[in-house]
Amino acid sequence: MASLTILSCTQQEIKFSPNTLEQFRPGYHFTPAKGWMNDPNGLVYIDGEYHLFFQHNPDSTVWGPMHWGHAVSKDLVSWEELPIALFPDSLGTIFSGSAVYDTENSSELGTKENPPLVAIFTYHNSLQEKAGAIDFQTQGLAYSVDKGKTWSKYAANPVLLNPGIRDFRDPKVTQITKEDGKKSWLMTLAVKDKVQFYESPDLKNWSLLGEFGQGIGAHGGVWECPDLIPMKAPDGSQKWVLLVSMNPGGPQKGSATQYFIGDFKHGTFTPDDTMIRWLDYGPDNYAGVTWSNLPADQDRTLWIGWMSNWDYAQVVPTTTWRSATTLPREISLFDVDGTLLLKSAPARELEKLRKTSYPISKTESLLPSSAVEILAEVSSDDQFSLTLSNELGEELAISKEMGLVTIDRRKSGKTNFNRDFAAAHSAPMSWKAESIRIFLDASSVELFVNEGELVLTSILFPSSPWKKVKFNQGLDELKIVDLQ
């Protein structure tokens, strides 16, 4: 076996108290200092900072009255949690949505000299819901004229009323250039078991353009958190990718995110085919969306997700906090035998986490910390397997055999909080596996095959940190990098 390197990661520099990480607190994934977190919201870049808003219940470690929590980072590695951005009001709690930088002040919520950041979100009126109404979800605006530090609600909220649909939420807004060369705001909205597209000149007045999804794709549950993204295919042609999260009905039970690749014109999305495809084949990646307003010179589509599953998110064995985000990822299109698929690679900034590197020339090695990156090349037989373990006999197995890539967490530690948690999760991969990257943190593992051509994300709760890694077959040029 050739040398293998283990990379170690630095602890994330989130400003919370106490500074000591409790059991299962990730070292380099974002978590709130306390309370509950789910969907990422309002991802926007401005003046050198990546803003991450998120669904947040600050007063409990289970889902409850939704606020928008807020964190910022200059490098996607170190995150600073800021005061809560958006609080519930008389119109309802603050469900998921997006944020844009209105550079031309089309909304007139700022000035041309000081354009506003505009957040577009779903109001969820629990009182109306309890009274039996079905139109209790509407879309509202908030704006900031100090680069996201403070926010004001738009006085004439809501800006999009509910037409009589129970699930009517999660607006993802982007600016597009239409066929006539004029710019317009486009909203992609989750509407029960499909998405609808709305257009606006000013973010305040919206008209319905079209819809997509009735009877197409996976429909095991409600569609949520859509995102319509223009992308370049490998041949340079323009394509559109539609992300749609769904709960339940994912490939590993519970929640997951599917995607469609096709064309978008005049408010109509036309998929290339109707195959069901998943952004991440692990059990614990949901509700992810992309950052807006990235500088053109970055030339990438940047995405982040919620690292959990609705089947058990509220009962995982953490104490003061619940849930983390996935690693930030760069998503792009690639071709497999004439079929376009969506690739999800670790963001390039994550290499900044790397500290000491350990080339490995034997089949078993000690891990330098609980936060490491493992890199390896896959030998020509297109099969591999490795096992992580601790002194208590707990194990996490990762493999590719018979065309299936698998993460097996059945013996990974604490699993009895949910009857389905202890499971092996597999994904089909018909093309060759050439390399793997594994990001291991205190309570998660993210596996990237061929730099993200296939991805599996899984949370787990070992009773003590992983101490050893054993390379069973099919891997060489192995490297472990300490990230802490």
HELIX and SHEET records of a PDB file:
HELIX    1   1 SER A  126  LYS A  130  1                                   5    
HELIX    2   2 ALA A  296  GLN A  298  5                                   3    
HELIX    3   3 ALA A  313  VAL A  315  5                                   3    
HELIX    4   4 ARG A  348  LEU A  353  5                                   6    
SHEET    1   A 7 SER A 357  PRO A 359  0                                        
SHEET    2   A 7 LEU A 475  ASP A 482 -1                                        
SHEET    3   A 7 THR A   5  SER A   8  1                                        
SHEET    4   A 7 VAL A 372  VAL A 378 -1                                        
SHEET    5   A 7 SER A 435  ASP A 441 -1                                        
SHEET    6   A 7 SER A 444  VAL A 449 -1                                        
SHEET    7   A 7 LEU A 454  ILE A 459 -1                                        
SHEET    1   B 5 GLU A  80  LEU A  86  0                                        
SHEET    2   B 5 HIS A  67  SER A  73 -1                                        
SHEET    3   B 5 GLU A  49  ASN A  57 -1                                        
SHEET    4   B 5 GLY A  35  ILE A  46 -1                                        
SHEET    5   B 5 TRP A 321  ARG A 322  1                                        
SHEET    1   C 4 THR A  93  TYR A 101  0                                        
SHEET    2   C 4 LEU A 117  HIS A 124 -1                                        
SHEET    3   C 4 GLN A 137  SER A 144 -1                                        
SHEET    4   C 4 SER A 152  LYS A 153 -1                                        
SHEET    1   D 4 PHE A 168  THR A 177  0                                        
SHEET    2   D 4 LYS A 183  VAL A 191 -1                                        
SHEET    3   D 4 LYS A 194  SER A 200 -1                                        
SHEET    4   D 4 SER A 207  PHE A 212 -1                                        
SHEET    1   E 4 VAL A 222  LYS A 232  0                                        
SHEET    2   E 4 GLN A 238  ASN A 247 -1                                        
SHEET    3   E 4 ALA A 256  LYS A 265 -1                                        
SHEET    4   E 4 THR A 268  PRO A 271 -1                                        
SHEET    1   F 4 VAL A 222  LYS A 232  0                                        
SHEET    2   F 4 GLN A 238  ASN A 247 -1                                        
SHEET    3   F 4 ALA A 256  LYS A 265 -1                                        
SHEET    4   F 4 ARG A 277  TRP A 278 -1                                        
SHEET    1   G 4 TYR A 286  THR A 290  0                                        
SHEET    2   G 4 THR A 301  TRP A 306 -1                                        
SHEET    3   G 4 ARG A 329  VAL A 336 -1                                        
SHEET    4   G 4 THR A 339  PRO A 346 -1                                        
SHEET    1   H 6 GLU A 364  LEU A 366  0                                        
SHEET    2   H 6 LYS A 468  GLN A 473 -1                                        
SHEET    3   H 6 PHE A 384  SER A 389 -1                                        
SHEET    4   H 6 GLU A 395  GLU A 401 -1                                        
SHEET    5   H 6 LEU A 404  ASP A 408 -1                                        
SHEET    6   H 6 ALA A 424  PRO A 428 -1                                        
END                                                                             
